Amino acid sequence: MDNELIQQGIVLTLFGMGTVFVFLIVLTLVTIAMSRAVLRFAAPEAGDNVLAEPVANPATIEDPRLIAVITAAIRQYRKNRSKI
């Protein structure tokens, strides 16, 4: 009786694990297919201008007020962080 119960438990476990494994493989394949379809059909053309105007490079911003505000914010953050 116990041997038969253990066999049924093993069969049920293998069936459940197999079902999950197959589902994950199908999910992965569908995700890959959808990704390729989106890249193929919805991607902008090489000649399309996606941005209307160029974005400024943060490294080239030289506004002294902005730099002062950022520096003060960092100091305040570090001051409050050290109290914890």
N, C-alpha and C positions, 0 to 999 in steps of 0.2 A: 504494500500500500504506500509506504513512504517513498519507495524507489519510483513508483509511477508518478507521484506528486512532484518529485524533484525533476523528473523528465519533462513533465508538462510545464513547470516553471522555467526550465532552460529553453524549451521551444518557444514559449511566450516571450521570453527576454530577447532571444535571437530575432524573432519576428518583429518585435517593437524596434530594436536597434536597426534592423534592416530597413524598416519603413522610414525611420528618421534619416538614415544615410541616403536612401534614394531621394527623399524629399529635398535634402540639402544639395545633392548633385543637380537635381532639376532646377532648384532655385538659383544656383550658381550659373548654370547654362543660360537660363532666361535673363539673368542680370547682365551677363556678358553680351548676349544678343541685343538687348535693349540699349546698352551703352554704345555698341557699334552702330546701331541704327540712328541714335541721336547724333553721334559724331558725324555720320555720313549725311544725314538729311537736314539737320538743324544747325550745323556749324556755319559760321559766316564765311563768305567767300574771301579769297586772299585779297581782292581789291576793295572789299567793303571797308569803310571807315567806321569802326564801331564807336569810337569816342568822338564827340563833336569838337572838343577842344582838348589839348594835351593837359595832363595833370602835372602840377608842379612837383618837382623832386624835393622831398622834405630836407634833403641834405643841402639844398641850395637856398633855403629860406633864410634871409638875413635880417628879419625884422627884430630889432632889439627889444621891443616891448613883449613880443611873443616869447623870445628866449628868456626874458626875465620872469614871465608868468610861469613858464614850464619849470624853470629852476626853482622858483618859490614853491611850486606844487610838489616837486620831488623832495625838497627839504622838509616840508610839512609832513609828507607821507613818511619819510624816514624818522622824523621826530616822534610822530604818533606810533610808529611801528616799534620803536625801541622801548616804549613804555609798557608794552604788552608782555 
